[in-house]
Amino acid sequence: MQRSLKQNQWSVKLIFICLFLFTGVASAQEWVYTVVPGDNLWNFCEKYLHKVGYWKKIQQINNIKRPRRMQPGTQVRVPMEWIKHNAAHAEVVTARGKASLVKADGTRIDTLTPGTRILLGDRLETGPESNVAVRFADNSLITLHAESTIRFDHLSAYGETGMVDSRLHLMKGRGDTRITPASGPGSRFEIHTPSAISAVRGTEYRLSSSDVNDASTFEVLKGRVAVSGEKQTQLLPARFGTRVEAGKPPLPPRELLPAPSFDTLPEKIQQLNWPITWQALPGAEGYRAELSQQADFLSPLWQQQVTSTRVPLPDLPDGQYYFRVRGIDDIGLEGINQTERVTLDAHPQPPIPLSPNNASVFRGTLPKLSWSASADAVAYRLQIANDAKFEQLLVDQNNLDATGFETTEQKAAGKYYWRLFSISASGEQGPASDIREWEVKLIPDKPETMIDTTESGITTSWRAGIAGQTYQVQLATDPEFKELLIDEALQESQRTLQPVTGQVRYFRVRYIEPDGFEGPWGATQRIDPTPDDSWIYTVIAGVLGILLL
């Protein structure tokens, strides 16, 4: 019973696929034409059929009462074998990068331009970072991506009926398709890979074929696609995909990963290689990012496959572009695209500020600003301000032709900010460079030392510095301070010294800034020795000794 049930299920599935690929047995054998004003049976046969002589049979089949003036809107059934059948061609729409067309006779065309014809048996090959878009006789389109090869196995059309039969073989690589809906039973669009066949009657889908693991992937974005392998077929609806390995049937349809969400994008991107980021997708093992000038991505300018959720943009001319990204799951199926329009405004590229180093501090001197020469620039614009938003401009100088600037006017203590712009030969000003800053600080004063000598000791003191300043004191036996007795850092603005007899000492002090800058030494103070009165006692002792004799 289970076997019977499975057989019934397979029968239903097979019938459904047949209904998808064909519109019934009758319509598979007949083309149905809708009469338009001005049609008669003879000009109809002359235009669409192998010979005018079929008019009598067409009249009989369709019971046409007035063959000289057929009623507009009337449907005329025509056996397929009576319709004109002729070879068709495809043609290149766009070609980017290195690509070649290998003709059926073996000759090779290495320069492809819009309009280059592709005929039965030709083979199209793309190199790295390349793609070629091809249009077929029914306006169906395929974009062949980098490092891909496709062969055109069948290209034919049924006269002027709009029915086109196109069969391709994707030998390796990736392709995006946009298939025109079928206009009759003679319409066919099939792509074979080494492991599978995909058949459609109007849809949009992607496919890939790997010559490394002999596997193909199919991802349907619109419509439906029938994918066959090893005598089994899977019908893929929109937003589903499958993988087919050589010698195996297609995997059951798997839902494609949803579109990722972009992080906030700036209104204008003004930095080369600026990274676009997005939120991680559960189940994604990688992502494919693409950039195009057109929203249809028929001919992407750039693409990259990454494992992270960020990708730096390439260096492209300024303008509006379309960026899209999609997730890639564990079996290689690529998901739904997320697309965003981006505006690049990164040219002419700004120079790179070279000196002084960012956040440098200057005391007693003023910096000379210098920057690199930009290949995009014929001149530069320099701005110096008191604030990082450049609302309080101190300098705004255009058309500097040098790569340096003396800051002779910025003498007041405080922070200064500077940035640069390149100006191109056309007069266009590019984006701003990185903002750099420097700070001007005053040199600390020379402390004035006061010395107070008392019976308890010698106290040296000086004016207290500003908040954060400390003090360095030195005591030496020589005025050059080569023989140091004391060399200390103090928090307080005084130092007590012990009195010493018989030795001249020298004392000095200076302010130390919070950033470690050492101010100038104050005036050297001479500290004379304490008077030595011991000789009086010696004399008295000597006199007393004489008297006692």
N, C-alpha and C positions, 0 to 999 in steps of 0.2 A: 504493500500500500504506500509506504514511504517512497519507494522507487517511482510508483505511478504519480505521486504528488509532485516529485521533483521533475518528472518528465512533463507534467502539465505546466508547471511553473516555467520551465525552459521554453515550452511551446508558446506560452503567452508572451514571454520576453522576446522571443524570436519574431513573433508577429508584430509586436510593438516596434521593434527595430526596423523591420521591413516597412511598416507604415511610415516610420520616420524618414527612411532613405528614399522611399517611393510613395506616390500618392495613390496606390492601388494598382492592380494589374492592368486595368483599362488605361489609366492615365500613363502608366509606364510604357505603353505601346502607342499612345496617341498624344499629339500635341493639340492643345485647345487654344484657339485664337479668337479674340473678341473683335468684331467688325467695327471699323471706324468710318466716319463719313467719307465718301468718295471711293470706297472699295467696291469692286465687282469681282466676279469669280475669276475672270481671265487675268486681271492685273495681280490679283492675290496669288494665283498659281505661278505667274511669271516671277514674282518677287521671292516667293518662299519655297517653291517646289522644284524638283529636278527638271520637270517639263510641264508646259502649259496643258498638255493633253490629259493631265489628271483631272481637269475641271469637271468632266462628266461624272467620274467616280465620287469626287467631293460633293457634287450636287446630290447624287443618290444617297450617300452616307448621311448627309445632313438635311435631306429633304428641303433643299433650297428652292423656293417657288420663283423668285425673281433674281436670276444670276447676274443680270446687268446692273442692278442697283440693290445691293444687299442692305438689309435693315441694320443701322448702327446699333451696337450692343449685342447683336446676335453672336452666339458662340459657334465656332466652326471646328469640328474635330478632324484631325489629320493624322493618318498613320505615320509613325516616326520614319519609316524607311523611305517615304516619298519626299522628305524634306531635304533641301540642299545641305550638303555636308562638306566642309572645307577645312583646310589647315588654318590654324590661328597662330598668333605669336604673342609673346609677352614683351614688356619693355621696361627698361630701368627708369625709375622715377627720380631717385636720388642715389648718389654713391659717395660715401665718405671713407677716407683712408685708402688703404691698398686693397684692391679687389680685382679679380680677373674673370673673364668669361672664356671658357674653353669650348670651342665649337665642336659640333659632332664630328667634323673631319679632322680634329686634332689641332687646328690653328688656335692661337691664343690672343685675346684682346686684353691688354693690361690697363688700358685707360677707358673707364666707363663714364659715360655722360648721360644726362637725361635724354631719353629717346632711343638709347642703344637697344636694338632688337634682340630678343631671345627666342630661339626656335627649338623645335622638337629635337631632343638628343643633346642639347647644350648643357653645360655644367657651370655653375656659378660658385666661385670660391672667394672667401673673404679672409683678410689677414688680421693681425692683432689690431685692436682699437679701430675696427672698421665696421661698416654696415652698408647694406644695399637694400633699397626698397624697390619692389617689382610690382607692376600693375598688369593684370591679365585682361583678356578681351571683354570680360563682363564687369570690369572695374574692381574685381577682387584684388586685394593687396596682401603682400607678405614682406616683412622686413627680416632679412637674413643678418644675424648679428656676427660678431667677430669670430674668426677661426672656425667658420662653418663651410660646409659644402652641400650643395643641393643640385640634383639632376632633374631636368624637365623631360619626363618620360612620355607625356601625351599632351598635346595642345591642339584642340580642334574646336570648331564652332558650327552650329546649324544655321548657316546663312545669316539672315538678318533677324532671326527669331529671338536673339538674346540668350539662347541656350549655349553654354560653353562647357566643354569637357576638359578639365585640367587635372593632370595626375603628376605628382612630383615624388622625388625620393630624397629625403633628408638623410644624407650619409653620415653627417656628424654636425654638431653645433646646435644653435638655437634659432628659433624663428617665431615671430609674432604675426598672426593672420587676422585679416578683416575680410570676411567672405560675403559677397553680395548674395542676397536671398535668391534661391533658384527660381527661374522664370518658366520652367517646364521640366518634363521628365528627362530631357536630354542633358539637363544641367548636372554637372558633377564636379566636385572638388575633393580630391583625395591626396593625402600625403602619406607615403610609405616611409618607414624607418627600418633598420635591420631587425627590429623585434616586433613591430606593430604596424597597423594601418589605421588612419583616422579618416572618417568620411563625414562630410557636413553638407548642409543645404542652406547656408546662411547663418553665420555666427562670428564670434570673435574669440580666439583662443590662442594659447601659447603651446609650443612643443619643443622638446629637446631630444637629442640623440647623442649618447656618449659612446665613443669607440673604445673607451677604457674598460667599462664594465658591461657593454652590450645591453644597455637599458635605455628606455625612452620614458619621458614624462609628458603628460598632457594636462593643461589647466584651462578650463572653460570660463570665460568671463561673461559672455552673452550667448544665448541660444543653447543648442545641444550638439554634442559630438559623439558619434559612435566609434569606439576604439576596439579593434579586434587583434587577437593574438592567439596562436595555438587553437584555432577553431572555436574560440569563445569571444564574446563581445560584451562590452560594458557601455551602457548609454550614460553619458555624463551630462547632467544638467548644469546650468550656470552656477559658478562659485564652487564647483567640485573638480577634482582631478584624479588621475590614476598614474601608476607606474607599471611598465611592462618590461620584463627581462626576457632576453632571448630564450626561446624554448619553453616559456611559461605563459599562462593566460594573464590578462590584465588583473591587477589588484582591484578589489571592490572600490567603488567611488569613495573618495575621502574629501571632506569639506576643506576648502582652502583656508589658510590663516587669514584672519581679518586684517584690515588696513591698520598700520601703526598710527600713533598720534604724535605729531611733531611737538617738540618743545617750542617755546616762543621764538619767533623769527623776527629779526629787525626789519624796519621799513625799507632800509637800504643796507646792503652788505658792502662795507667800505674797506675790508681787509682781505688781502690775498690769502687763499687757503683757509678761509673762515669755515669752521666746522658746523655743519647742520646736525642736530641731535634729535632723537625721538625716544619715546617710551618703549621699553623692552616688551616683546610679545611672548606670552607663555607658549611654549612649544616651538619657538623659533630657534634654529641652530645657526642662522646667518641671515643676512639681508642683502638685497640687491638695490643699489641706488643708481638713478639715471637722471641725466640733465638734457633738456631739449629746448630749442627755440620755439617750437610749436607745441600746442597743447595735445596734439594727437600722437606725439612721440613716434612719428613715422620714420624719422631719421635722427636718433639720439646723438647728441654731440659727445657724450661721455657716459660711461657706466663703470661701476665698480662693485665687486662683491666683498662684503666685510662680515666679520663675526661680532663686532661691537655695535653699539647704538649711536655711532657718530661717524661722520665721514667729512674730510675737508674738501671744499670745492676746488675745482681746477682753476687755473689762471685763464680767464676768458675775457674778451672785450666787454666793456660796460654795456648794460642793456637789460631787458627783461627776459627771463628764462622760466622754464617750468622744471621743477625738481620733483621726483617721485621716488618712493621707497616701498618695498614689500618684503615680507618675511619669507624665509625658506625653511621648510620643516625637515624632519629627520630622514625622509625618503627623497628629498630633493624637489618636492613640489613647491612652487613659488605662489605666494598668496595674492590677496587683493591689494591693489596699489593705493597709496595715499599720495596725493599730488598737491603741490603748493606752488604758486607763482612767486618768484624771487626777483629782486632787482639788484644787479651788481653795479657798483659805482666805486671801483677801486683804482681807477686810472685818472690821470697819471699817478703812478705810485709815489708816495711821499718818501723823502730821504730819511735815513736813519740817524737820529741824534747820536753823536759820538762822545762829546765832552762838553761840560764836565760830567762826571758820573752822577747818576740820579741821587738827589738828596745830599749833594755835597754842601759843605759849610765853608764860608770864606770870611776871614778876618784880616783886615788890612789890605786885601787885594780884591779885585773884581774879576769874575770869570770871563774867558773868551769862549763863546759858543761855537761849536763846529759840528758838521754833519756830513754824511756821505753824499756823493753825487748820484742823483737818480737818472737812470737811462731814459726815463720818460720826460725829463724836465729840461727846459731851456732857461728857467729862472725859478726863484723860490719866494715864498711869502713867509715871513717870520712874525709871530705874535708873542709878546711877553705880557704877563698880567700878574696882578696881586692875588688872583683867585683861580682855582682849578677849573671854573666854568668859563673863564675868560670874559667875564662881564665887566671887569675893571682893567681895561687894556692900558698898558704903559707904552708899548711899542706895537705898531701894526705896519710893517714895511713890506711893500710889494717889489717885485722885479729885482730881487737880489741875485746877482750873477755869480757871487762868490759862495763858498761853502763855510764861511765863518763870520762872526759878528762880535765886536767888542762891546761889552756892557758897561759903558762909561758913566751912564746916568743912574744906574740902579745902586745907589750908595747907602740908602737908608736901611737900617736893620729890619729884617723881615724875610718872608718867603717869597720867592718869585717862581712863576710857572712859564714854560715856553713850549711852543709847538711849531711845526713847519708844514707847508703845503708845496707841492710841485705845481708848476705852471707849464703846460705843454706849448708847443710851437703854435698851436691854434688859439692859445689864450685860455684854454680850459684849465680850471683849477681842480686838482684832485682832492682826495680825502686827507684829513689831518694825520700827522705822524703821531706816535706815542707821545704823551705829555710827560715832560721831564720837569724837575724842580731843583732849585738851589736856595740856600739861605745865607743871608749876610748877617753876621754877628759882629758886635763891637769888640774891640780888644779890651780886656779888663784894665782898669786903672792900675797905676803903681801904688801900692799901699804906703801910707806914711806911718812909720812906726814911732810910738812914744815909749820911752823907758822911764820907769819909776823905781828908784832905789830906796829901799827902806831897810831897817835893821833886820827884818825877817827874810829879805831876799830882793831879787831884781825882777820886776814885772814888765814884760813887753806887751804892748797892745796896739791895735790898729782898727780902722773903721771896718765894721762888719760888711761883708759882701751881700750881693743879691741872693734870693732864695736858690738853694741848690749849690752855691759855690762853697768850696772848701779852701784850705790854706796850706801852703807848704812853707815850713820854716827851716832855716839852716843856721847852725852855729859852728864857727871854724876858728882856728888859731891864726889864720892868715887872711888877708883881704881878698885873695883870689879864690877862697873857699876850696882849696885843694885838700886841706887837712880838716875834715869835718869831725865835729864833736857830736852834732845833732843834725839829723835830716828826717823830718817828720811831716806827716799829713795831719792836720787838725780840723776839727769841726767848730771849735770856738776861736774867737778873734783875739786871743791872748795866750801868752806862754810865760810861765814863771821859771826863772833861772837861778841856780844856786850861786852865791857869791864865791869868787875865786881870788886868791891873793897871788901876786907874783906873775900873772899871765894876762896879756891883752887878748880879748876875744872880739869876734866880729859876727854880727847878726843881720839876717835879712829875711824877708817874707814876700810871697806872691800869691795871687788869687788863682785857683784852679776851677775852670768852668765845669758844669755838670757833664759835658761830653768829653772831659779829660783835657781840654785845651789849657795850656799853661800860659798865664799872663806874664808880663814883664816883672822882673824883680824890683822891689822897692829899694830905696836908698839904703846902702850898707851902714849899719850903726856900729860904732866902736864902743865896746864895753871895757872900760879900764878895770884893772884888778882892784880888789878891796885893799885899803892901806894896811901895811904890816907894822904894828906897834910893838912887836916882840923885842926890838932893840932897846926900848926903854927899860924893860924888865932886866935885860942883860946888864945894862949900865948900873941900875940900882943894885942888882946883886953883886956887881963888882965893887961898888963903893962900900956896901955893907961888909964885904969881905975884907977890905983894906982897914976899915974902922975896927973891926974885931981883932985885927992883928995888934 
